[in-house]
Amino acid sequence: MCAPWGTCVDACNPPCPAGLVCVGSGATATCVAAASDGGVSATDAASVPDVRSATDTGPADVGTMADGGSIVDGSACSLAPRMIATSVVFDGLTNPRDFVFDGRGGVLVAQGNTVQRRANGVLSTLTTIGAGEIVALRYTRAYGLVMAVVTATDAGTSHGAIYQLVPGASIPSLRQGGLRRPAGIAVDANDGVWFSDTAANTVYWMPGDPSGGVAARAVVTDIPSPTQLLVDAAGRYLYAARSDTNTVMRVEVSTGDAGTPGSASEFVGGFSRVSGLAQDTCGNIFIADELVNRVWRVPLDTSIAASRVVTDVNGPRSIMFGVGAPYGPREIYSLSSMDGTLRGANLVALGSTLPVPTP
């Protein structure tokens, strides 16, 4: 049998010799080498479950450990990181609000009314909004960059708007004006654009293709004070942070323009300020909590406890997995709102530590 924290007490018969620990149960129980922190050593197979001592209650040992723990060879979907140490990708940012990868080796960062691109050590200005502050960025696959802007004087009767910079253009065009306080943007697998208006308690949808002149329409109205958004890769769920309760809500949606979302329900709560949402290739949801300097991993199976994976980013404001070399999908990145840096870390390293790329 195994203790609640995972250490097998008497499953191996005869008992494991010194230096080895028992993993598994019943006929599958076996003795394997123990890591110095009580976890399974890096030489164990990926199929071997994590084994922890009573004082090591975190998730499985994977990736670059903040506590110096070992690395287990395995896929990101079968193993979860305990805590990982981040590295600075670049610094010198001034009050960054959001960032996105362009898939061509560049990182775009929203600072004030400007979007700057960093790639191969070169800093350039991609575009500028005449008036307002850019608070959110997301790329569509075919129709360019979408931006949420507040205090935009040309956005209609209110002071918020959605702009779009189509491929080949240098000046963005207004897609949707009259918003009160736009906050988050998400793009689904069909290039549909979702954006939130916190003050209007509404999430909108519009097609990514601006050529048809289709206006945005309100699709979710039962989430008060929505901010950060995420549409999962399968196109089934919309995740939205509630700024009034600091919870993350989930809505079943269809990514087609005729889709009718279901009712919103709480996915996970207990945060101080949700400042970013991301999803890994396994479907797990990652949530940045700006006020307590943490990024959490939340499995879709809510019976599995959430785990802290990053605690060394000072005020994580936005999070995203890498898109396009040299930024990989196993690497999570976060803006620091306090020290003006972009930091990154590898969640899974197959047998060795992988360096965080430098743009």
Secondary structure as UniProt FT lines:
FT   TURN            4..5
FT   TURN            18..19
FT   STRAND          20..23
FT   HELIX           26..28
FT   STRAND          30..34
FT   TURN            36..37
FT   TURN            42..43
FT   TURN            46..47
FT   TURN            54..55
FT   TURN            66..67
FT   TURN            76..78
FT   STRAND          87..90
FT   STRAND          96..101
FT   STRAND          107..111
FT   TURN            112..113
FT   STRAND          114..119
FT   TURN            120..121
FT   STRAND          122..128
FT   STRAND          133..139
FT   STRAND          145..150
FT   TURN            153..154
FT   STRAND          160..165
FT   TURN            167..168
FT   STRAND          173..179
FT   STRAND          182..187
FT   TURN            189..190
FT   STRAND          192..197
FT   TURN            198..201
FT   STRAND          202..207
FT   HELIX           210..212
FT   STRAND          217..220
FT   STRAND          226..231
FT   TURN            233..234
FT   STRAND          237..242
FT   TURN            243..246
FT   STRAND          247..252
FT   TURN            257..258
FT   STRAND          265..268
FT   STRAND          274..279
FT   TURN            281..282
FT   STRAND          285..289
FT   HELIX           290..292
FT   STRAND          294..298
FT   TURN            302..303
FT   STRAND          307..310
FT   STRAND          316..321
FT   TURN            325..326
FT   TURN            329..330
FT   STRAND          331..336
FT   TURN            337..340
FT   STRAND          341..346
//
